[in-house]
Amino acid sequence: MATDTVVHQLAIKVGNKLHADRLMLATAESCTGGMVAGTITDISGSSAWFERGFVTYSNLAKTEMIGVPASMIEQHGAVSEPVAKAMAEGALRNSRAQVSVSITGVAGPAGGSEAKPVGTVYFAWSNRLSTAVETTHFKGDREQVRTQAATHALRVLLEFLEQR
C-alpha cells in the first residue's frame, strides 16, 4: 500500500501544479488500464484540472479514439515509442486539455518478447508544443509493473510541468 500512497501524493502534487497554472490534463493509457485517471479522480476537486482519460487497451481503440495510425502500430507495434508519442498527442487533439500523458507497455505475465520483455513500458508527455518520450523497464508481477508505471508517469509529469 505504500506505493498506492506515493501515487496518490504524486497525483495531488500534479493537480496542484495544473490548477495553479490553469491547465487541464488528458491521459491515454493502455497497459495501466486507467490507473492514472483512477488515481486522479480519487481526488476531490480533480475536475478542475483533469479533462478526460482514454483507456485505449486495444489497437483499434488507439486508432479510433485518439487517432494513432494503424500503419504505425503495424510497423512499430502498439508497445513502442512512436505509438506512445502518438497516443499523447492524440489525447490532446481529442480533448480540451493542454497537457497529456500516455502509457503503453507489457505488464505481463505474458506478451513479452526478447526485444520487449515483460516490464517494458513506453511513456510520453505532451503540452502541444513539445512531446517527451521515454522507455523504462520495471521488475515484478503484473500489478507491480502497472503500479510502477502509473507512479513513474505522474512523477515525470510533475517534472514536465515544472519545466514549462
WOHU-V339033 format. One line per field, one symbol per residue. ss: DSSP state (a for helix, b for strand, c for the rest). phi: phi as a letter, one per 30 degrees, with the letter a starting at -180 (. if undefined). A space follows every 10 residues. Layout:
BEGIN
ss: ???
phi: ???
END
This chain:
BEGIN
ss: caaaaaaaaa aaaaaaaaaa ccccbbbbbc ccccaaaaaa accccaaacb bbbbbcccaa aaaaaaccca aaaaaacccc aaaaaaaaaa aaacccccbb bbbbbccccc cccccccccb bbbbbbcccc bbbbbbbccc caaaaaaaaa aaaaaaaaaa aacc
phi: .ddedddddd dddedddedd dhcccbcbcc ddhjeddddd ddceidddbc dabcccdddd dedddbidde dddddcjdca dededddddd dddcacdcbb bbbbacdidc jdbddbdejd bcbbbbbica bcbbcbbcck dedddddddd ddedddedde dddd
END
